[in-house]
Amino acid sequence: MVLVALVACGDQLPPLQGIDVESGARLKARWTFYADGSREPELGGTFYDAELHTDCTLDTWGDGLRRCIPTAQEALFTNAECTELIGASDGIDKPGFFILREVVGGFTKQTHIYYAGAPTTRPTTVYQRVDGVCTGAQSAPFDFTYFAIAGEAGIAAVTDGELVIDDERISLFTRESEDGMFMPRGPFDRTLDASCTATRRPEGIVCGPDVGQTFYFRDPACALPATSVRAGFAPPRVRLHGSFDDCPQYLAVGAEIAGPLYQRTSTGCIVRGIPAGDRIFALDGPGDVQRLQRRVETKAGVRLQRIVLAAGETRFYDERMFDTALQTECTGELVDDAVRCVPRVSAQPRTFFTAGCAAEVHVAERSRLQCEQPSYLRAFIDSRLVFYPLAEPVTTPLFSLDSGACAPADIPATIEILTLGAPKQITDFVGGHVAAER
């Protein structure tokens, strides 16, 4: 389903607000609630069902719809006509629900959810319904606990759609239910016909299309990039080319060409075979990817601020937040049984030596070619996670034992060696917990 929101001339969306998650009367969104009063939504497929009073997860139901299904044990038929049911619990003392699965056309489908009743005795035989026929009589398992069925439960349907704002190039995939739940799930590039992700690059933030990555070239010097496309598939308009260590580039897919393909390795440029039927295309020049504007919200009284990304009138929230105290972007991560908003990108730890290799020097290594330059080094000290701020470049000579003898360290020009600031303990980052709205 495609929804189109038209913005009239002179009208504007709120200047610093993205399109946000809204809970419904029944399906409640889950959020990470941080200790400073900020929050960010969980954009997965789990909700709280206020009618059933339990969490539920999206899955395909027997009628083909996506429905929010609570955790449930198996419901089984107990008579040869498949008209009587019992709940079979595998290791759960107090199950809340039982789910009936039937085989239709060779596929197992979820068809009914039932409330759990009182404990009952084990039946002798259980049955399964296959293509409407009651069959498969077998002995009921002895190691299950059995419960009566206490009536059928209704489960909420959820519809996936697309929100197009003022015919902008970037639209938003959405998820909504009849009770009013609404969730923007991520951007979609209508020009490239591909979902895309906010990607940090040297030139700024782009909506990087999910079009796959290639390392191929079309010449024996490995200078002219190319890509292969699987048989039966249309070529994308752009392709990501190069190594992640060297900040791969989005390049335009050009004309179809003859092989062979080449790949750069540590020993040189070598010919690479491709599966029969695959086609080869030249990659020519920068690809047309959508630039995104970035703004940090300024909500009063909170340390963590949400980040709004915009492409024209389409505005949505980034998966990262901005820590105003540490002046860095962060993402929620479960650490020691609590969610902490910690830096996402890390430099690499390195150990060198002073002259004569008399003493160790602990530093951070950062590639100048990385798409996104980290500002922290992530490390474990005595089994504790700490983050070292990256400080000034090292200016004193460094030595290494890599050759077996103490010698000046061979540091490529593309690598930057940085000193480390005072470590930040995990408690220095804002903590929180995940819960559903009530």
N, C-alpha and C positions, 0 to 999 in steps of 0.2 A: 504494500500500500504506500502510495506517495502522497504526502501532504505538502501543499504549497502555501507558504505564508508570503503575502504581498506587502511590501513596505511602501506606503504612498510617498510621493515627493514631499520632502520636508520632514517626514516622520523619521525617527531614529530609534533603534534599540537602546536600552539603558547604556550609557557610555562605558561603564566598567563591569558589566554583568554578562555572563555567559548564559546560554540556555541550560537550565539546571534540572536535576532529578526532582520529581514530585511523587510523594506516596499517594496511594489511593485509599479509599475507605476500607478496603480489605487487604490488598497487598501493600506492605510497608517496605520501603527501601532500607537497605543496611548501610550504615555510615561508620567511618572511623571518627570517633569523638575524642578530640585531643584535650589534654589537661588545661590548655590556655583558653578553651572555649571555642576554638575553631573546629571545623569538621570537613570531611571530604567523603563523597559517596563511594560505595563498593559497586563497580559496574558489571559484576558477574551475573550469574543467573540464579542467585539465591535471594529470597525475600522472606518476610515474616507474614504468615497468613493470619490476620486478626480474627477470622471466623473460625478457623480450625485451632487457633492458639498454638501454632508451631511453625518452625522454619519450613520452607519448601524450596524445591529446586526445579528449574525448567527442564522439561523433557518432552519428547514427542508422545502423544497419547494415541490410543487405538483409533480415534476418529481422525487422526492426521493433524490435529491442532497441537500447538505448544501449550502445555499446561504446567502449573506450578504444583509439583507433587511432593507431599511430605514423605519423610523417611518411613518406610513401611516394611513389615515382614510379609511372608507369603500367605495368601488365601488359597485353600485347596477345597475341591469338591469331595464330598464324603459318600455320595450315592451314585449308582450307575446311570441315573438320569441327569446328573450334573445340575441338580436343583437345590442341594443343601451344601452349605459352606462351613468351614472351620478355619481358624487362624493358626498358623504354625510358626512359632517363634524360635529362632536359632540363637540362643544365648542372651536374649533380651528379656529381663524379668517382667518389665511393665511396658510392653509395646503399646503405642497409641493407635496404630493403623495397620491394616493388612491390605495388600494389593493383589488383585487377580490378574493373572497373565494367561492369555489364550493364544493358540497357534492358528494363524490365518494365512493361507497361501504360502506356507513354508516359513513365515516370519512370526516370531513371538511378539505379541502386542499387549500393552497394558490397557485394561479395559474398565476396571472398577476399583474404587477405594472404599474400604469399610472401616468403621470404628471398631476398636477392640472391646470386647465384652469381658465377662468374668472367666477365670481359668476353668478348664473343663478336661475331661479325660481324653486320652489318645484314641483316635478312631482306628479300626482294624485296617481299612483300605481307603486309599485316596485315588482320585481320578483327575484327568485333564480333558479340556474341550479342545478338539482339533477340527477346524473348519466346520464348526457347529455340531460336531458329533462327539458324544461323551465316550472317552476311550482311555486306554493306558492304565488300567487298574494295577495298583502296586501297593505293597505293604507300607503303611505310614511309618516314617522314621521314628525310632525309639528315643533318640537324643534331642528331640524338639519338645518344647512346652506348648500346650494347645489352649486356645481361647475361643470362646463363643464370639460370633459376629453380632455386632450391636447396631446394625443399620448402615446404609451407604452414605458416604460423605461426598459432597459436591466439591469440585476443585476448579480453580480459576483458570481461564484461558488467557493467554498473552499473545499479542500480535506484533510481529516485527514489521517495521515500515521505514520510510525515508522521508525526511523533512527537508524541503527545498525552500529557501528563503529568497524571495525577490529574484528568482532565476539565477542565483549565484552559481559559480563553478563548483564550490565546495558545498555539499549537502551533509546532512547528519543521518546516520542510521539511528532508528529509534525503536523503543520497545514500550508497549502500552497495554493496558487492560481496561475492561468496561467499567471498573470501579473508580477509574481516574488516575491509576498509576501511570507515570510517564518517565521514560529514561532515555536520554541521548547516549548512544553506545559508542559513537566514534565517527570521524569524518569520512567522506567519500568524494573522490575527485571525479566529477561527471565528465570532464574533458578526456581524462585518461581511462575512464571506465574501470577504476580501481579504488579499493579502500586505501586509505593513507594514514600515516602516523606522524605526529609532530616530531620532527627530527632536527636536532641542533647541528648546524654546519658553520664553517667559517664565515659564510656570507649572511648568516642569520638563521631563522627557523623556517623550515619548509614543511609542507605536508608531503612527506616522502611516500610515494606510492608503493604498495605491496606488489611488485612486479618481478621479484626474483633478482638474483645476482649472478653475474658471470665474470670469469677471469680470462676469457679467451681473446685471442688476437687473430687477425687475418693475414699476417705477414711473418716471414721467418725471423724478423728482427724484434718481434713483439712490440711494435710501435703503434699499430693501427688496430683499435679495439673492434671486437665482433661478438656476436652472440648466436647461440643455437636455440631453436624453437622446436618443441616436440611435435612429432607427426600428428596431424589432425587439429592442431591448435593455431589460432591466429596470432601473429606477432603482436606484442604490446607496443605502445607508442614510445615508451622509454624503458631503459633497462639500467639497473645499478651495475657499475663496472669497477672492478679493482678490489684490493684487499681492504679489510676494515682497519688494518694497521696504518694504511696510507690514505684514509678518508676516501672511500669509493665515490665515484661521480655518477650522477644521473645523466645518461647520454641518450640522444634521440636514436631510435631504431630506423635505419635507412633501407637501402635496396637489398633485395635478396641476392646473394653471391654464391659462387662455387667454392668448395673447400680447397685445401684443408684448413683446419683450425690449429692454432698454436697456443701454448701456455708457457708463461715464464716460470722457471724453477730455479733452485739454487745452483744448478749446473748449466743453465742457459735457457734458450727458447726452443721448445720441443714440439713436435707434432702431436696433436691429441685426436684420438678417434671419437666419433659420436655414434649413437645408435642409428641403425638403418632407418631411413625415412625422415629423420630430423632435417630441418632446413637451417641454413646459415644466413645471417643478416649482418650487414655492416652497421657499426655504431658511429654516427657522424655528429659531432658537436654537442653542446649542452642540451639536455632535455628540458622540456617545458613543464616545470613543476611549480606548484603554487606557493608563493611566499606567504608567511603568516606574521601578523603583527602580534606583539606580546605586551600585555599590560598586567601589572600586579595590583590586585585589589587593595583597598586601604580601609578595611573594616576596623573600627575602633576597638581597642581593648584586647586584641589578640596578637600573638607573636607570629603565628603561621598565617600567611595570606594565600588565597587561591590565585592562580594565574589564568588570565583570560587570553585566549588565542582568537584571532579574527582574520577572516578572509572576506573582505567586503562587509556585507551585512550579516554574514554567518559568524556567530560568536559562540565559542564553546570553551569549557574548562579543560585545562591541561591536566594530565595525570600527576604532575608534580605540584608541589607547593613551594612557597618562598619563605625561608626562615629569616625574619627581619633582624633578629639578634646576631645571627652568624653571617648574614648577607650571602646566603647561598640557597640554591634550589635543593629540594629534598623530596623523597618519596617514603611512604609508610612501609616499614619492614618489621616483621615479628622478630624481636630480640629478647631473649630471657622472659618469655611469656607475656610480653607487652609490645604493643606497636610503637615504634619510634620513627620519627621523620628524619631520615639520615641522608647524607649526600649520596647520589646515585652513581657518579663516575669517580673512579679511583685511579691514582697514579700507581706505578709499580715500585715495590721496595727493592733497593739495591744495597749491597755492602761492598765498599772499597776500603783502601788502607791509606794511612799516612806514609810519608817517605820511609823506605826501608821496611815497609809492611809491619811497622811496630804496633800500630793500633788500628782497630776497626773504625770505619766512618759509615754511619747509617744515613742513607739519603733516599730521595725519591727520583725515579726516572720517568720522564714525561716525553712522549713523542711530539715533535713539533708538527707532525703530519696528521695527528688525530683530528677527527671532525670536531669533537668537543674536548676542550682542555679542562682536565680536572683541577680542582683547587684543594683536594684532600687526598691523603694516603690512608687507605683502610688496612688495618693490621690487627693481629691477635697477639696480645701480650699476656702471658700466664693464663691462657684460655679466655681472656677478656677482650671483647671487641673494642678497639679505640680508633680514633680518627686523628691523624696528624695534619694540621694545616700546612700547605706548601708555602715555604718562605722564599728566601732569596736564592738566586743561582749560586752554585759553588764556584768559588774563584781560586781556591788553593789547588795545587796539583794532587791528583788522585792516583793511587797505584792498585794493581791487581795481581792476583796469583793465578789467573786463568791459564797462563802458559806454563805453569809449574814452577816459575821463578818470579820473584818480585820485580815488576816492570811497570812503567807508566800505563795507566788504563787507556785502552783504545775505545774512545767514545765517538760514535758517528756524529756527523754534523746535524743529523736530523733528531738527535736525542738531547734533551735538556736535563741537567742534573741539578736538583734543588735541595736546599736544606729544609729541615723539618721544624715546625713550630711546636709549642707545648701541646701535648696530646689532649684531645677532647674525650672525656669518658662518655659512655653511652647515656648516662644520666644527664649529660649536658644538652641532649637533644630532647625535644618535646615528646612526651609519651601519650599514649591514648589506648582506646579499646574499641573493638568492633561490636556494634549492636544495631538492632533495627529500631526505626522510629516507632513510637507508640502513639 
